[in-house]
Amino acid sequence: MARFRIIQTSKEEDAFIIYGHLLEGQIHEGMQIHVPLNNSLDVTGVINEVIKNPHHHEIAIECSNADEADFWDILNLIGEVIVIK
């Protein structure tokens, strides 16, 4: 399990990109991002690509269409700490 603080996001037609800092653990392709909506419901996405830069990590979540990328964008995740399993 890993914890990740989101500092920025962007969307493409077939992906949602999360930029941030790894707080603990390790991340790699195939792991799942969990974003809680309330006490009993999480939104999950599968990591398609991880890029490590000197100042942050970039995580790509593959989206099946532009509507799914829009949904991730609407969650307004900047500043959140998410769990990755």
C-alpha positions as CSV (number, residue, x, y, z in Angstrom):
1,M,0.0,0.0,0.0
2,A,1.2,3.5,-0.8
3,R,0.0,7.0,0.1
4,F,0.3,9.8,-2.5
5,R,-0.3,13.6,-2.2
6,I,-1.8,15.2,-5.3
7,I,-0.4,18.5,-6.3
8,Q,-1.8,18.9,-9.8
9,T,-4.0,17.0,-12.3
10,S,-4.7,17.1,-16.1
11,K,-6.9,15.2,-18.5
12,E,-6.5,13.8,-21.9
13,E,-9.1,12.2,-24.1
14,D,-8.1,8.7,-22.9
15,A,-6.3,9.3,-19.6
16,F,-6.3,11.2,-16.4
17,I,-2.9,12.4,-15.2
18,I,-2.1,12.9,-11.5
19,Y,1.0,14.7,-10.4
20,G,2.3,14.6,-6.8
21,H,4.5,13.3,-4.1
22,L,4.8,9.7,-2.9
23,L,4.5,9.9,0.9
24,E,5.0,6.2,1.7
25,G,5.3,2.9,-0.1
26,Q,6.0,2.2,-3.8
27,I,3.8,2.6,-6.9
28,H,3.9,0.8,-10.2
29,E,1.7,0.0,-13.2
30,G,-1.3,-2.1,-12.5
31,M,-1.9,-0.8,-8.9
32,Q,-5.3,0.7,-8.1
33,I,-5.9,4.2,-6.9
34,H,-8.7,4.5,-4.3
35,V,-10.5,7.8,-3.8
36,P,-13.2,7.8,-1.1
37,L,-16.4,9.5,-1.9
38,N,-18.0,8.8,1.5
39,N,-17.7,6.1,4.2
40,S,-18.9,3.3,2.0
41,L,-18.0,4.2,-1.6
42,D,-14.6,4.6,-3.3
43,V,-13.8,5.5,-6.9
44,T,-11.0,3.3,-8.2
45,G,-8.7,3.5,-11.2
46,V,-5.9,1.4,-12.5
47,I,-2.5,2.9,-13.0
48,N,-1.4,2.6,-16.6
49,E,1.9,4.4,-16.3
50,V,4.2,5.9,-13.7
51,I,6.9,8.5,-14.5
52,K,9.3,9.6,-11.8
53,N,10.7,13.1,-12.2
54,P,13.2,14.8,-9.9
55,H,10.5,16.8,-8.1
56,H,7.3,14.7,-8.4
57,H,5.7,11.5,-9.8
58,E,3.2,11.4,-12.7
59,I,0.6,8.7,-12.6
60,A,-1.6,8.0,-15.6
61,I,-5.0,6.4,-15.2
62,E,-6.3,4.9,-18.4
63,C,-9.9,6.1,-19.2
64,S,-12.2,4.3,-21.6
65,N,-13.5,7.6,-23.0
66,A,-13.5,11.4,-22.5
67,D,-16.5,11.2,-20.1
68,E,-14.5,9.0,-17.7
69,A,-11.6,11.5,-17.8
70,D,-14.1,14.3,-17.1
71,F,-15.4,12.4,-14.1
72,W,-11.9,12.1,-12.6
73,D,-11.4,15.8,-13.3
74,I,-14.7,16.8,-11.5
75,L,-13.4,15.1,-8.3
76,N,-11.0,18.0,-7.8
77,L,-8.3,15.9,-6.2
78,I,-5.6,18.7,-5.8
79,G,-4.3,18.6,-2.2
80,E,-5.8,15.2,-1.4
81,V,-3.8,12.3,-0.1
82,I,-4.9,9.1,-1.8
83,V,-4.3,5.4,-1.1
84,I,-2.8,3.2,-3.8
85,K,-3.0,-0.6,-3.5
